[in-house]
């Protein structure tokens, strides 16, 4: 498990490498961000972006989504896994936003989690990206990096999230989950981590580090 000074160095280096990290899902406003994140469950950001490229040019409000309808929405997102269930959820959450929230995306995690297809991770992503809240959305990449490096070990995603919230210095929390996702996606990969290219390899406590050659 990393110590306080090691955690500070860990994020200082990730920050130096990428001062203003961005999420890789395309969106035009908080509503389309919410839809994109719901669609991204068990799917790649690249796949979601391809599916929403045309969709978000014609739909950028809950009203427009409801008017589009479930069948036509399915046509747009049929290349995404679980598209039938996701289409149902997107239409239902759009109807709820209109009926209960004046068509606005709530800036509240508990309320966001009442929407169909929205779990804690989705809510955290929306709060962080749309509203600048220092939330940490733990996905498979962050779960792996946190456990593998000794940064914030935990038996499940909630345990890791709570550990990160406790251990990550406040000055790094806003961008924390972006740095860790990108690090897990491109460097600390699941099957073959690129340890030689890692900026925190000397801090990391992973015993199976890959080496050059």
Backbone torsions as a table, in degrees:
resi	resn	phi	psi	omega
1	UNK	NA	131.8	-177.2
2	UNK	-72.7	145.7	177.8
3	UNK	-87.2	170.5	-174.5
4	UNK	-56.4	-45.6	-178.5
5	UNK	-69.0	-31.0	177.6
6	UNK	-70.1	-39.4	178.4
7	UNK	-64.7	-40.1	178.1
8	UNK	-62.7	-43.4	178.5
9	UNK	-65.8	-39.1	179.6
10	UNK	-54.4	-52.1	-176.8
11	UNK	-78.9	-28.8	175.3
12	UNK	-60.0	-40.4	180.0
13	UNK	-71.9	-42.1	178.0
14	UNK	-63.9	-36.1	178.8
15	UNK	-67.4	-42.5	179.7
16	UNK	-62.3	-36.0	-179.4
17	UNK	-72.9	-33.2	-176.5
18	UNK	-149.4	83.5	-173.1
19	UNK	-59.9	-35.3	-177.5
20	UNK	-129.4	74.5	-177.2
21	UNK	-67.9	147.8	179.1
22	UNK	-125.0	151.2	172.1
23	UNK	-68.7	156.3	-175.3
24	UNK	-98.0	0.7	174.9
25	UNK	-82.2	135.7	177.2
26	UNK	-85.7	141.3	179.2
27	UNK	-160.0	165.9	-179.3
28	UNK	-118.3	-17.8	178.9
29	UNK	-162.6	175.2	-178.5
30	UNK	-55.6	-35.9	179.9
31	UNK	-65.2	-48.9	-179.1
32	UNK	-67.8	-29.3	173.8
33	UNK	-62.9	-46.4	178.5
34	UNK	-57.3	-46.7	179.1
35	UNK	-61.5	-44.7	-178.8
36	UNK	-61.8	-40.9	-179.2
37	UNK	-68.7	-39.0	175.8
38	UNK	-61.0	-42.5	179.9
39	UNK	-68.7	-23.5	-173.7
40	UNK	-79.7	-7.7	178.7
41	UNK	-59.3	125.5	-179.3
42	UNK	55.0	34.5	177.0
43	UNK	-146.0	161.6	179.1
44	UNK	-86.7	152.4	176.5
45	UNK	-60.8	-38.6	179.7
46	UNK	-60.6	-44.4	179.0
47	UNK	-64.0	-39.9	178.8
48	UNK	-66.7	-43.5	-179.7
49	UNK	-60.6	-38.6	178.2
50	UNK	-64.5	-40.6	-178.0
51	UNK	-72.1	-32.3	-175.3
52	UNK	-94.6	-4.6	-177.5
53	UNK	-55.1	-49.0	179.0
54	UNK	-81.5	-35.8	-178.1
55	UNK	-57.2	-49.2	-175.0
56	UNK	-74.3	-7.7	174.3
57	UNK	-79.6	-22.8	-179.6
58	UNK	-114.2	-16.0	-178.9
59	UNK	-129.6	114.9	176.9
60	UNK	-138.6	12.8	175.9
61	UNK	-140.2	158.7	176.7
62	UNK	-58.4	-38.6	-179.4
63	UNK	-61.0	-44.7	-179.9
64	UNK	-65.9	-33.9	179.1
65	UNK	-68.2	-44.5	179.0
66	UNK	-63.2	-40.2	178.4
67	UNK	-65.4	-37.1	177.7
68	UNK	-59.4	-45.5	177.3
69	UNK	88.6	159.2	-175.0
70	UNK	-63.1	-42.9	-176.6
71	UNK	-63.1	-45.7	-179.6
72	UNK	-72.1	-31.5	175.6
73	UNK	-62.7	-42.5	178.3
74	UNK	-58.0	-37.0	178.8
75	UNK	-61.2	-35.9	-179.7
76	UNK	-74.3	-34.7	-170.7
77	UNK	-111.7	14.7	-174.7
78	UNK	-65.6	-13.6	177.2
79	UNK	-84.1	-6.9	-179.0
80	UNK	-95.0	140.7	177.5
81	UNK	-59.3	144.9	178.8
82	UNK	59.6	32.0	-172.9
83	UNK	-64.5	-29.3	179.2
84	UNK	-63.4	-49.7	179.2
85	UNK	-65.6	-41.1	-178.7
86	UNK	-65.1	-38.5	178.3
87	UNK	-62.4	-44.6	177.7
88	UNK	-58.5	-46.5	-178.3
89	UNK	-63.7	-42.3	-178.7
90	UNK	-64.3	-41.7	177.7
91	UNK	-65.1	-44.2	-178.8
92	UNK	-65.4	-43.3	-178.9
93	UNK	-67.6	-32.3	176.7
94	UNK	-65.3	-42.4	177.6
95	UNK	-62.9	-39.1	178.9
96	UNK	-67.9	-39.1	178.2
97	UNK	-61.8	-40.6	179.2
98	UNK	-67.1	-48.1	-173.7
99	UNK	-74.2	-35.6	-170.5
100	UNK	-114.6	-14.6	-173.1
101	UNK	-134.6	23.9	177.6
102	UNK	53.4	34.6	177.4
103	UNK	68.3	12.1	-179.4
104	UNK	-102.6	146.9	175.7
105	UNK	-77.3	122.1	-177.6
106	UNK	-66.0	140.4	176.6
107	UNK	-95.3	58.2	-175.4
108	UNK	-154.8	122.2	-175.0
109	UNK	-63.1	-44.7	-178.2
110	UNK	-61.5	-41.0	179.4
111	UNK	-69.8	-42.1	178.3
112	UNK	-58.0	-38.0	-178.1
113	UNK	-70.6	-10.5	175.6
114	UNK	-82.2	-11.8	-178.9
115	UNK	-79.9	141.9	-179.9
116	UNK	-57.8	132.0	177.7
117	UNK	82.1	0.8	-177.8
118	UNK	-107.9	116.3	175.4
119	UNK	-107.2	-171.5	-177.1
120	UNK	-61.4	-42.1	-178.5
121	UNK	-63.4	-46.7	179.3
122	UNK	-59.7	-45.4	179.4
123	UNK	-60.1	-42.1	-179.9
124	UNK	-64.4	-39.7	178.7
125	UNK	-62.7	-46.4	-179.0
126	UNK	-62.7	-45.6	179.9
127	UNK	-62.1	-38.6	-178.1
128	UNK	-71.5	-52.0	-172.9
129	UNK	-78.8	-44.3	-176.1
130	UNK	-78.2	-35.0	-172.1
131	UNK	-119.3	0.7	177.2
132	UNK	69.2	26.7	177.4
133	UNK	-81.7	143.1	-178.2
134	UNK	-79.6	47.6	-179.8
135	UNK	-84.4	157.7	-178.4
136	UNK	-123.5	110.4	-178.7
137	UNK	-93.7	110.2	-175.2
138	UNK	-89.5	112.8	174.1
139	UNK	-107.0	-168.6	-177.9
140	UNK	-64.3	-34.2	-179.9
141	UNK	-66.8	-48.0	-179.1
142	UNK	-66.3	-38.9	178.0
143	UNK	-59.7	-45.2	-179.4
144	UNK	-65.7	-49.7	-178.1
145	UNK	-62.2	-42.4	-178.2
146	UNK	-63.9	-39.4	179.0
147	UNK	-78.5	-43.6	-175.2
148	UNK	-65.3	-42.3	-175.6
149	UNK	-82.2	-19.3	-174.1
150	UNK	89.3	8.7	-178.5
151	UNK	-64.8	-51.2	-178.7
152	UNK	-155.6	74.1	-178.3
153	UNK	-62.3	145.8	177.9
154	UNK	-166.9	151.8	-175.0
155	UNK	-78.6	-19.8	177.9
156	UNK	-147.1	175.0	-174.0
157	UNK	-64.0	-34.9	179.3
158	UNK	-67.2	-41.6	178.6
159	UNK	-61.5	-40.9	178.6
160	UNK	-67.3	-42.8	179.0
161	UNK	-58.5	-47.6	-178.7
162	UNK	-65.7	-36.1	178.2
163	UNK	-66.7	-41.9	178.6
164	UNK	-65.2	-42.1	179.1
165	UNK	-59.9	-34.3	-179.2
166	UNK	-78.0	-37.2	-170.8
167	UNK	-96.4	-29.9	-176.3
168	UNK	-74.4	126.4	178.1
169	UNK	-57.8	145.2	-176.1
170	UNK	-53.5	-37.9	-176.0
171	UNK	-65.7	-15.0	-179.4
172	UNK	-107.0	-7.3	-170.2
173	UNK	-66.2	-34.7	-177.3
174	UNK	-59.4	-42.1	-177.0
175	UNK	-103.2	1.7	-174.7
176	UNK	-50.5	-51.8	-172.9
177	UNK	-70.8	-29.4	175.4
178	UNK	-67.0	-45.5	179.1
179	UNK	-59.0	-44.5	-176.5
180	UNK	-71.3	-38.2	177.1
181	UNK	-62.5	-48.9	-178.3
182	UNK	-64.8	-37.7	178.1
183	UNK	-64.6	-42.2	179.2
184	UNK	-71.4	-33.3	-177.9
185	UNK	-74.1	-38.2	-171.5
186	UNK	-113.5	-19.0	-178.0
187	UNK	-121.3	-61.4	-177.2
188	UNK	-87.2	60.0	-174.6
189	UNK	-70.6	157.0	-173.1
190	UNK	-60.8	-54.1	-172.6
191	UNK	-85.5	-38.8	-178.3
192	UNK	-140.9	86.9	179.6
193	UNK	-63.9	140.6	-179.1
194	UNK	-91.1	67.8	-175.0
195	UNK	-58.8	-38.7	179.1
196	UNK	-58.6	-27.5	-178.5
197	UNK	-93.4	1.9	-173.9
198	UNK	-82.5	131.1	-178.5
199	UNK	-80.9	-8.5	179.4
200	UNK	-119.6	21.8	-173.8
201	UNK	-62.5	-29.8	-179.9
202	UNK	-78.7	-18.5	177.8
203	UNK	-90.6	-36.2	-177.0
204	UNK	-57.1	139.7	-178.1
205	UNK	-102.1	12.6	178.9
206	UNK	-65.3	127.0	-176.1
207	UNK	-83.2	-17.2	-176.7
208	UNK	-102.2	36.6	-176.1
209	UNK	-59.4	138.9	175.4
210	UNK	-81.9	152.3	-178.8
211	UNK	-127.3	163.5	178.0
212	UNK	-61.8	137.2	178.2
213	UNK	80.7	NA	NA
